[in-house]
Amino acid sequence: MNNRQQITNTIQTYFDCMYESSSEKAHTAFHPDAWITGYLPNGFQHMSVTGFADFVASQQPSPKANGEPAELEIISIDIAGHTAVARVRDAYLGLTFLDTLSFIEHDGEWRIINKLFHVEG
């Protein structure tokens, strides 16, 4: 599997963690030292992977169980050596996010090292 395909798979795991309210998938997609940062309608947010994983797991029933449509668009992937940046648009909890995901290849796996998010609209 090439780098682009591995990154695409990680993006899908990232989306699935939110769509399925899966803490386990969040920890699979993100590097343990990653940060998730951006603005929600109620203000600035900055959390660790554990904080993010706990948040998505707390969304019960999950968007998938609620029958919400899965909305994920990969806008771009740019790879430079052992690093990459992807822009994705996804729907989550009634909001549309534009995410900038920074990746690092570590021990042969591509994982998200930083998520910077923006709520559209």
N, C-alpha and C positions, 0 to 999 in steps of 0.2 A: 504494500500500500504506500503511495507516495505522500509527501508532506501535506499537500493541499487536501487530499482525501482524509488524512488523519485529523487535520484541523477542522474540516467539515464535520467529521464524526464527533469531535469534542464540542463543537457548536451545537449539534443536535442533542448531545447529552446535557449541555447547559440548559437548552430550552426545555428538555424533558424534565429536568429537576424542578423547574417552576410549574410546568403544565401538570405534572404528577404529584406535586408537593413532596418531592423526594430529597431528603437530606443526604442520603447516600450518593445520589447522582450529582449533587452539588459538590461534594467532596471529591468525586471522581473527575469532574470537569475542571476544577480550580486547583492550582498549586496551593499548598498549605499556607504560604506566606502572602497570598493574594489579598487585595483590597477591592471593595466595591464602593464606588463613590459617585454622587450626583445629587440632583435636586428632584424631590417629589413635590407635589402641590403644597405640602405642609413644611417644606424647607429642606435644608442641607442634610444629606445622609452620608455616613462614612462607616462602613462596617467590615469586620473580618469575615473570612470564609465561614467560620463557625457561626457568627451572628447571622449571616445571610442564609446558611443552611437551616438554622433554627427557624428563621422567619418563613422560608418557603414551606418547611414542614408543618408550620402552624396554620397554614391556609387550608382548612378542612371544611367541607369536602374540597378536594382538589379541583382546579379548573376542568381537568379531564373528566372527573366524576360528575361535575355539573353539566357536562355536555357542551361546554364552550368550544368554539372552533379553534383549532391549532393554527396560529398565525405566526409564521417565521419566514423572513426573507433575508437571505445572505446577499448583501449589497456588494461587498468587496472583500478580498483576501490578498494581502501583500506580504510576501515572505522574504526575509533577508537573513540568510544563514540559519542560526538557531533561534531566531526571533520572527514574529509575525504580528500583523495587526489586521483585524477583521471589523467591518461595520455590519451590523445586523439590525433589522427592525423586527420587533416582536410585540404581540399583544399579551398583556398580563394584568389581571385584576381590573379590567375595564379601562386600562390605559395603554397607549401605544408608545413604546420606547424605541429610541435610536441609541444603540449601544456601540461603544468602541471597546473592543476586546483585544488586549495585548496578550500575546502568547509567548511562552518560552518552551523550547524543547529541552527536557531534562530527563536523563536516564532513558532515552529513546521514546518518550511520550510527550506529546504536545498538550500543555495545560494552560489555562488562563491564569495570568499573573496579575492582571489588573482589569477591572470593568469600570468604565466611565459611562454613565448613562444620562440621557436627556429625555424628558417626557415631551412628546409632540402634542401640539394642539392645546 
